[in-house]
Each structure stands twice: as structure tokens, then as C-alpha cells.
Amino acid sequence: MNHTDFWTLGVIVALAFVTVLARCFFFLSNKPWPMPHWVQRGLQYAPIAALSAVIIPEMVMTQGHLVSTWQDARLFAVVAGAAWFFWRKGAGQAVLGTIVVGMGVYLPLHLSLGW
């Protein structure tokens, strides 16, 4: 049985406290905290920027290196998903359709051809 020392437990408790305090900081004040317009506008793009930072490397890299062959199912899925998105850009379900079309191309190529 592993024994955890008191320093480790202290650090875990301190980090949990700092995390809760940082997340609840704006709720502790009685006055509203107005944000400048440029911050509000920038926060609109934060989710897509974070998603792009996670997804794009997965689409174009393998084992930390750029994809070096065209026989990769992800490349075909990206092209199909992008084509769907730009074709249905005005539709309300463009993002969901992009995911469905991309996976619809990726899965058969990956499962049947092993790409």
C-alpha cells in the first residue's frame, strides 16, 4: 500500500483551494464587473480557437511529424468535411453535417483500408 506524505496532500488541497477561488472570484463581489467591448468580442472566438488548436494538429500530424503520404484517411475526411461546410455554410446544421460527413469518409477508409 502506498503512503502519501503530508506535503503531497497539502499541495493538492492548496491547488484545489486556488482553483475554486479563481473560478468563484467574480461571484464574490456585489458589483457587476463590466468587460470592455473588445474583450467580449474576443471571447466569441475563444471556443473555435481552442478547438482549432486541438483538432488541426490531429488532422495533419502523426507521431509528432507532418503526414508524409496521401494515404491517410484523415486527409480525405478533412477535405470532405470542409467541402460540406462550405457547401452548406448558410444552413443551421453546417457544423454537425461537417462532423458527420468527415466521419462518414474517415471510418470506411480507416476500417477497410487501414489508413
C-alpha positions in Angstrom: 0.0 0.0 0.0 1.4 3.4 -1.0 1.5 6.1 1.7 1.1 9.7 0.6 3.1 12.2 2.5 1.6 15.3 4.1 3.4 17.6 1.6 1.6 16.0 -1.3 -1.8 16.2 0.4 -1.0 19.9 1.3 -0.2 20.7 -2.3 -3.4 19.0 -3.6 -5.5 20.9 -1.0 -3.8 24.2 -1.8 -4.2 23.8 -5.6 -7.9 22.8 -5.1 -8.4 26.0 -3.0 -6.7 28.2 -5.5 -8.7 26.7 -8.4 -12.0 27.2 -6.6 -11.1 30.7 -5.5 -10.1 31.7 -9.1 -13.3 30.3 -10.6 -15.5 31.9 -8.0 -13.7 35.2 -7.8 -16.2 37.1 -9.8 -19.1 35.8 -7.8 -17.7 37.1 -4.5 -18.3 40.8 -5.5 -21.6 42.6 -5.0 -20.9 44.9 -8.0 -21.1 43.8 -11.6 -17.7 43.6 -13.4 -18.2 45.2 -16.8 -15.9 43.9 -19.6 -14.7 46.1 -22.4 -16.4 45.5 -25.8 -13.1 44.2 -27.3 -12.9 41.5 -24.6 -16.5 40.4 -25.2 -15.8 40.3 -28.9 -12.6 38.3 -28.4 -14.4 35.8 -26.1 -16.7 34.9 -29.0 -13.8 33.4 -30.9 -12.2 31.6 -27.9 -14.1 28.3 -28.4 -13.2 28.0 -32.1 -9.6 29.0 -31.4 -9.3 26.3 -28.7 -10.9 23.7 -30.8 -8.6 24.6 -33.7 -5.6 24.3 -31.5 -6.6 20.8 -30.6 -8.0 19.5 -33.8 -5.7 20.8 -36.5 -2.5 19.1 -35.2 -4.5 15.8 -35.1 -5.5 16.2 -38.7 -2.1 16.9 -40.2 0.4 15.2 -37.9 1.2 11.6 -36.9 3.7 10.8 -34.1 4.7 14.4 -33.9 5.6 14.7 -37.7 3.6 16.0 -40.6 1.7 13.4 -42.6 4.0 12.4 -45.4 1.7 10.3 -47.6 -1.7 10.9 -49.2 -2.9 7.5 -47.9 -4.2 8.9 -44.7 -8.0 8.7 -44.1 -7.8 11.9 -42.1 -6.8 14.0 -45.1 -9.8 12.7 -47.1 -12.1 13.3 -44.2 -10.9 16.9 -43.8 -11.4 17.6 -47.5 -14.9 16.1 -47.4 -15.9 17.9 -44.2 -14.6 21.2 -45.5 -16.5 20.8 -48.8 -19.7 20.1 -46.9 -19.2 23.1 -44.6 -18.6 25.5 -47.5 -21.5 24.0 -49.5 -23.9 24.3 -46.6 -22.5 27.4 -45.0 -25.8 29.2 -44.5 -27.6 26.2 -43.0 -28.1 25.9 -39.3 -26.7 22.4 -39.2 -23.5 23.1 -41.1 -21.2 22.2 -38.2 -23.0 18.9 -37.3 -23.1 18.0 -41.0 -19.3 18.7 -41.3 -18.7 16.2 -38.4 -21.0 13.6 -39.8 -19.6 13.8 -43.4 -16.0 13.8 -42.2 -16.5 10.8 -40.0 -18.5 9.1 -42.8 -15.5 9.4 -45.0 -12.9 8.6 -42.3 -14.4 5.5 -40.8 -14.7 3.4 -44.1 -11.2 4.3 -45.2 -9.7 3.7 -41.8 -11.5 0.4 -41.2 -11.4 -1.1 -44.6 -8.1 0.1 -46.0 -6.3 0.5 -42.7 -5.2 4.1 -43.5 
